[in-house]
Amino acid sequence: MREGSAAAGRKNGALSPCAACKLLRRRCAQDCVFAPYFPADEPHKFANVHKVFGASNVNKMLQELGEQQRSDAVSSMVYEANARIRDPVYGCVGAISSLQQQVDSLRAQLAVAQAELVQLRMREPNSSSHLASSNHQANVGESLWSC
Amino acid sequence: MREGSAAAGRKNGALSPCAACKLLRRRCAQDCVFAPYFPADEPHKFANVHKVFGASNVNKMLQELGEQQRSDAVSSMVYEANARIRDPVYGCVGAISSLQQQVDSLRAQLAVAQAELVQLRMREPNSSSHLASSNHQANVGESLWSC
């Protein structure tokens, strides 16, 4: 959608530059590599990416990718740049570390809950419900290891 | 340790440049901002950070931080740069997305296990073990929400 809107903007206005060319004060060519992803109405998006990665590096990274991959690459670079501006020391590595801690904590809690389920099932007098519960436990175990 | 080794290297050899100055082909000054974190024997570390962020941006980002924070900032930038070189489309945002999926999946599995524990405990005939289990469940629940 942004691609269409940026292309239309340049076709209709002819001289309306994308956010990148506006910041870099250069002519926005018809085949500008930034224009489809950095529309003029979102100037902060390019400003942050430029501050963290540098326009020249972003240009190079986009040129090295196929057109189908560029939109995702820009989104991930914008995410990383915003994270680095918010947290200049850890950037989005801070989020990775926090998520990894959550995964470790949840795995430990799940192991405790599953161990307790096994104990409770062993005490169950009804053998048919015991069988059903055991099958269920096997499924939970499988999904845990597939993470 | 790296700070000491880099400083000693420059004091003893006087002209031995750090990995950054070597790559940028410039004189490595006594107060070089890169030298403590990019020793000459780890050239790929600076090469990747330079390729992704650009030496000028890394320099600026380090100058804006206190000396105590620079080592962590370099480590997180090296991590991000390596991830972007390994995966030019998603970089370390790919790891964030994968970890977030693991957290969601583990939370769902824990909720299922906890619901099953509640059911099994309600069927338990022994009230003292029921009480002990209930207390345990409250703790597990608290740790879940503290994530």
Chai-1 contact restraints between the chains, C-beta under 6 A:
chainA,res_idxA,chainB,res_idxB,connection_type,confidence,min_distance_angstrom,max_distance_angstrom,comment,restraint_id
A,F53,B,F53,contact,1.0,0.0,6.0,A-B,restraint_1
A,G54,B,G54,contact,1.0,0.0,6.0,A-B,restraint_2
A,G54,B,N57,contact,1.0,0.0,6.0,A-B,restraint_3
A,N57,B,G54,contact,1.0,0.0,6.0,A-B,restraint_4
A,Q69,B,V89,contact,1.0,0.0,6.0,A-B,restraint_5
A,D72,B,V89,contact,1.0,0.0,6.0,A-B,restraint_6
A,A73,B,V89,contact,1.0,0.0,6.0,A-B,restraint_7
A,S76,B,Y90,contact,1.0,0.0,6.0,A-B,restraint_8
A,S76,B,G91,contact,1.0,0.0,6.0,A-B,restraint_9
A,S76,B,V93,contact,1.0,0.0,6.0,A-B,restraint_10
A,Y79,B,V93,contact,1.0,0.0,6.0,A-B,restraint_11
A,V89,B,Q69,contact,1.0,0.0,6.0,A-B,restraint_12
A,V89,B,D72,contact,1.0,0.0,6.0,A-B,restraint_13
A,V89,B,A73,contact,1.0,0.0,6.0,A-B,restraint_14
A,Y90,B,S76,contact,1.0,0.0,6.0,A-B,restraint_15
A,G91,B,S76,contact,1.0,0.0,6.0,A-B,restraint_16
A,C92,B,C92,contact,1.0,0.0,6.0,A-B,restraint_17
A,V93,B,S76,contact,1.0,0.0,6.0,A-B,restraint_18
A,V93,B,Y79,contact,1.0,0.0,6.0,A-B,restraint_19
A,A95,B,I96,contact,1.0,0.0,6.0,A-B,restraint_20
A,I96,B,A95,contact,1.0,0.0,6.0,A-B,restraint_21
A,I96,B,I96,contact,1.0,0.0,6.0,A-B,restraint_22
A,L99,B,L99,contact,1.0,0.0,6.0,A-B,restraint_23
A,Q102,B,V103,contact,1.0,0.0,6.0,A-B,restraint_24
A,Q102,B,C147,contact,1.0,0.0,6.0,A-B,restraint_25
A,V103,B,Q102,contact,1.0,0.0,6.0,A-B,restraint_26
A,V103,B,V103,contact,1.0,0.0,6.0,A-B,restraint_27
A,S105,B,C147,contact,1.0,0.0,6.0,A-B,restraint_28
A,L106,B,L106,contact,1.0,0.0,6.0,A-B,restraint_29
A,Q109,B,L110,contact,1.0,0.0,6.0,A-B,restraint_30
A,Q109,B,V140,contact,1.0,0.0,6.0,A-B,restraint_31
A,Q109,B,S143,contact,1.0,0.0,6.0,A-B,restraint_32
A,L110,B,Q109,contact,1.0,0.0,6.0,A-B,restraint_33
A,L110,B,L110,contact,1.0,0.0,6.0,A-B,restraint_34
A,A113,B,A113,contact,1.0,0.0,6.0,A-B,restraint_35
A,A113,B,Q114,contact,1.0,0.0,6.0,A-B,restraint_36
A,Q114,B,A113,contact,1.0,0.0,6.0,A-B,restraint_37
A,L120,B,L120,contact,1.0,0.0,6.0,A-B,restraint_38
A,V140,B,Q109,contact,1.0,0.0,6.0,A-B,restraint_39
A,S143,B,Q109,contact,1.0,0.0,6.0,A-B,restraint_40
A,C147,B,Q102,contact,1.0,0.0,6.0,A-B,restraint_41
A,C147,B,S105,contact,1.0,0.0,6.0,A-B,restraint_42
